Amino acid sequence: MQAEITTGSLPEVKEIEFTRPLAWLAGGWSDFRRALLPCLAYGLALAIVSLAFILGILFSGAATWLMVFLGGFVFLAPLIAMGLYEAGRRLEVGQVPSLPQMIFVKTASARDLAYLGLALCIIYFFWTRMAQLVYALSTFTLHETVQDFLTFMLTTDGGRMMALTGTGIGAIIGFIAYCLVVVSAPMLLERKSDVFVATVTSVRSVAKNPGAMVFWAALIAGLVALGLVTAGLGLIVIFPVIGLASWRAYRDLVEVPL
């Protein structure tokens, strides 16, 4: 029976141990092996699309847009993972998900999921504007290739300051987005609640478990970075495991009403 929350009510948020995210990852890996073929196909599709975008940006000569694309992926990844949350939900009740079930996900509230996506897009566009501002204040030269951009960033004082400032601002904006979505995206898949209840529950989950949730954010960031530096190929496995683990995180953090 699907759990429900009436609009305006807030579910209980549980307190977890600092090391609990490691158990989520282990559980995500176990779930990945139980639904190996559909999860691999899901990850492969994501990797192919990511690689196509990366190559398109590089061959177009717009090297500076590569970081914009990578940032956009990070911000929108929780919504891209909806099919993996569905897989985790089905595995939890003893079902083996199929790829069509993961692609054509029926959310509890498509409208509220769209609102959440819009909020993430707004945050993402704000981040891109901040990144452009930091870049513009750091140099008067437009670096058209990845090599030129990396040379500027790594070998000049202005470039290193740009990288440090941009990383700090990006980390703050990214963590705000993470707080809003870490629980709310899977919550909207299962529960009949509005986007306000879901996002508030997500923020409360982080606030009640700051250490564990910062640790979880760091694990996600590190694994996603590992996937991206392999031109997206590592995401074939990494992204499904993180998505399945995120479903377990939600189930651990939010009390299910009887």
C-alpha positions as CSV (number, residue, x, y, z in Angstrom):
1,M,0.0,0.0,0.0
2,Q,1.4,3.3,-1.0
3,A,2.2,5.7,1.8
4,E,0.4,9.1,1.6
5,I,0.8,12.5,3.2
6,T,-2.0,15.0,3.1
7,T,-1.0,18.4,1.7
8,G,0.4,20.6,4.5
9,S,1.4,17.8,6.9
10,L,5.0,17.1,7.5
11,P,6.4,13.5,8.0
12,E,8.8,12.7,10.8
13,V,12.4,12.9,10.0
14,K,14.7,10.3,11.6
15,E,18.2,10.8,13.0
16,I,20.9,8.6,11.5
17,E,24.5,7.8,12.2
18,F,27.3,9.6,10.5
19,T,28.5,6.5,8.6
20,R,25.0,5.6,7.4
21,P,25.7,6.8,3.8
22,L,28.2,4.0,3.4
23,A,25.4,1.6,4.0
24,W,23.3,3.4,1.4
25,L,26.1,2.9,-1.2
26,A,26.5,-0.7,-0.3
27,G,22.7,-1.2,-0.6
28,G,22.8,0.6,-3.9
29,W,25.5,-1.7,-5.2
30,S,23.5,-4.7,-4.1
31,D,20.3,-3.4,-5.8
32,F,22.3,-2.7,-8.9
33,R,23.4,-6.3,-9.1
34,R,19.8,-7.5,-8.6
35,A,18.6,-5.4,-11.5
36,L,21.8,-5.5,-13.5
37,L,20.6,-5.3,-17.1
38,P,18.0,-2.5,-16.8
39,C,20.3,-0.4,-14.6
40,L,23.2,-0.9,-17.0
41,A,21.0,0.2,-19.9
42,Y,19.9,3.2,-17.9
43,G,23.5,4.2,-17.1
44,L,24.6,3.5,-20.6
45,A,22.0,5.8,-22.1
46,L,23.1,8.5,-19.8
47,A,26.7,8.0,-20.6
48,I,26.1,8.1,-24.3
49,V,24.1,11.4,-24.1
50,S,26.8,12.9,-21.8
51,L,29.6,11.9,-24.1
52,A,27.7,13.3,-27.1
53,F,27.3,16.7,-25.3
54,I,30.9,16.7,-24.2
55,L,32.2,15.9,-27.7
56,G,29.8,18.4,-29.3
57,I,31.0,21.2,-27.0
58,L,34.7,20.4,-27.6
59,F,34.5,20.2,-31.4
60,S,32.4,23.4,-31.5
61,G,35.3,25.3,-30.0
62,A,33.1,26.5,-27.1
63,A,35.4,25.2,-24.4
64,T,34.1,27.4,-21.7
65,W,30.6,25.8,-22.0
66,L,32.0,22.5,-20.9
67,M,31.9,23.5,-17.3
68,V,28.4,24.9,-17.8
69,F,27.3,21.5,-19.1
70,L,29.0,19.6,-16.3
71,G,27.4,21.9,-13.7
72,G,24.0,21.5,-15.3
73,F,24.3,17.7,-15.1
74,V,25.1,17.9,-11.3
75,F,22.1,20.2,-10.7
76,L,19.6,18.2,-12.7
77,A,20.9,14.7,-11.9
78,P,18.4,14.1,-9.1
79,L,15.5,14.4,-11.6
80,I,17.3,12.3,-14.2
81,A,17.5,9.6,-11.6
82,M,13.7,9.2,-11.2
83,G,13.8,5.9,-13.0
84,L,16.4,4.6,-10.6
85,Y,14.2,5.6,-7.6
86,E,11.4,3.6,-9.2
87,A,13.8,0.7,-9.5
88,G,14.7,1.0,-5.9
89,R,11.0,1.2,-4.9
90,R,10.2,-2.0,-6.8
91,L,13.3,-3.9,-5.5
92,E,12.3,-3.0,-2.0
93,V,9.0,-4.9,-2.4
94,G,10.6,-7.9,-4.1
95,Q,10.0,-6.9,-7.7
96,V,12.6,-6.8,-10.4
97,P,12.1,-3.6,-12.5
98,S,12.1,-3.5,-16.2
99,L,13.7,-0.8,-18.3
100,P,10.3,0.5,-19.6
101,Q,9.1,0.8,-16.0
102,M,12.2,2.9,-15.2
103,I,11.8,5.1,-18.2
104,F,8.1,5.7,-18.1
105,V,7.8,6.5,-14.4
106,K,4.4,7.4,-12.9
107,T,5.1,9.9,-10.2
108,A,2.6,10.7,-7.4
109,S,2.5,14.3,-8.6
110,A,3.8,15.1,-12.1
111,R,2.9,18.8,-11.6
112,D,4.9,19.1,-8.3
113,L,7.8,17.3,-9.9
114,A,7.8,19.8,-12.7
115,Y,7.8,22.6,-10.1
116,L,10.9,21.0,-8.4
117,G,12.6,20.8,-11.8
118,L,11.8,24.4,-12.5
119,A,13.3,25.4,-9.1
120,L,16.5,23.5,-9.9
121,C,16.7,25.1,-13.3
122,I,16.4,28.5,-11.8
123,I,19.2,27.7,-9.3
124,Y,21.3,26.3,-12.2
125,F,20.9,29.5,-14.3
126,F,21.8,31.6,-11.3
127,W,25.0,29.5,-10.9
128,T,25.9,29.9,-14.6
129,R,25.5,33.7,-14.3
130,M,27.7,33.7,-11.2
131,A,30.3,31.5,-13.0
132,Q,30.3,33.9,-15.9
133,L,30.8,36.9,-13.6
134,V,33.7,35.3,-11.8
135,Y,35.3,34.4,-15.1
136,A,34.8,37.9,-16.5
137,L,36.3,39.5,-13.4
138,S,39.3,37.2,-13.6
139,T,40.5,37.8,-17.2
140,F,40.1,40.0,-20.2
141,T,40.9,37.1,-22.6
142,L,38.3,34.7,-24.0
143,H,39.9,31.2,-23.9
144,E,38.4,29.3,-26.8
145,T,40.0,25.8,-26.2
146,V,40.1,23.6,-23.2
147,Q,43.9,23.6,-23.2
148,D,44.0,27.5,-23.2
149,F,41.4,27.6,-20.4
150,L,43.2,25.0,-18.2
151,T,46.5,26.7,-18.8
152,F,45.0,30.0,-17.6
153,M,43.3,28.4,-14.6
154,L,46.3,26.4,-13.5
155,T,49.3,28.6,-14.3
156,T,48.3,32.1,-13.5
157,D,47.4,33.9,-10.3
158,G,44.2,35.2,-11.7
159,G,43.2,31.7,-12.9
160,R,43.9,30.1,-9.6
161,M,41.9,32.8,-7.8
162,M,39.1,32.3,-10.3
163,A,39.1,28.5,-9.6
164,L,39.1,29.0,-5.9
165,T,36.4,31.6,-5.9
166,G,34.2,29.8,-8.4
167,T,34.6,26.5,-6.5
168,G,33.5,28.2,-3.3
169,I,30.5,29.9,-4.8
170,G,29.5,26.8,-6.7
171,A,29.8,24.6,-3.6
172,I,27.4,26.9,-1.7
173,I,24.9,27.1,-4.5
174,G,25.2,23.3,-5.1
175,F,24.6,22.5,-1.5
176,I,21.5,24.7,-1.4
177,A,20.2,22.7,-4.3
178,Y,21.2,19.4,-2.7
179,C,19.3,20.4,0.5
180,L,16.2,21.0,-1.5
181,V,16.2,17.9,-3.6
182,V,18.1,15.1,-1.7
183,V,14.8,13.7,-0.2
184,S,12.1,15.6,-2.2
185,A,12.7,13.9,-5.6
186,P,12.2,10.3,-4.4
187,M,9.5,11.6,-2.0
188,L,7.4,13.0,-4.9
189,L,7.7,9.6,-6.6
190,E,6.0,7.8,-3.8
191,R,3.9,10.1,-1.7
192,K,0.9,12.3,-2.5
193,S,2.3,15.5,-1.1
194,D,3.0,18.8,-2.7
195,V,6.4,20.2,-3.6
196,F,6.5,22.5,-0.6
197,V,6.1,19.6,1.9
198,A,8.7,17.5,0.0
199,T,11.3,20.3,-0.1
200,V,10.8,21.3,3.5
201,T,11.1,17.6,4.5
202,S,14.4,17.4,2.5
203,V,15.8,20.5,4.2
204,R,14.7,19.2,7.6
205,S,16.5,15.9,6.9
206,V,19.8,17.7,6.2
207,A,19.3,20.0,9.2
208,K,18.7,17.0,11.6
209,N,21.6,15.1,10.3
210,P,24.2,17.7,9.1
211,G,27.3,15.5,9.5
212,A,25.9,12.5,7.7
213,M,24.2,14.5,4.9
214,V,27.4,16.5,4.2
215,F,29.2,13.2,4.1
216,W,26.6,11.8,1.7
217,A,26.9,15.0,-0.5
218,A,30.7,14.6,-0.6
219,L,30.4,10.9,-1.6
220,I,28.0,11.8,-4.4
221,A,30.2,14.6,-5.6
222,G,33.3,12.5,-5.6
223,L,31.7,9.6,-7.4
224,V,30.0,11.8,-10.0
225,A,33.4,13.6,-10.6
226,L,35.0,10.2,-11.1
227,G,32.3,9.4,-13.7
228,L,32.7,12.6,-15.5
229,V,36.5,12.6,-15.8
230,T,36.1,9.3,-17.7
231,A,34.2,11.2,-20.4
232,G,31.0,9.9,-18.8
233,L,31.8,6.2,-19.2
234,G,32.1,5.7,-15.5
235,L,28.5,6.9,-15.1
236,I,27.3,3.6,-16.6
237,V,27.8,2.0,-13.2
238,I,28.2,5.0,-10.9
239,F,25.0,6.8,-11.7
240,P,22.7,3.8,-11.2
241,V,24.4,2.9,-7.9
242,I,24.0,6.5,-6.6
243,G,20.3,6.6,-7.7
244,L,19.5,3.3,-6.0
245,A,21.4,4.4,-2.9
246,S,19.5,7.7,-2.9
247,W,16.2,5.8,-2.7
248,R,17.6,3.9,0.4
249,A,18.6,7.3,1.8
250,Y,15.1,8.6,1.5
251,R,13.6,5.5,3.1
252,D,16.1,5.7,6.0
253,L,15.5,9.4,6.6
254,V,11.7,9.8,6.3
255,E,9.3,8.1,8.7
256,V,6.7,6.0,6.8
257,P,3.2,6.5,8.4
258,L,1.4,3.3,9.4
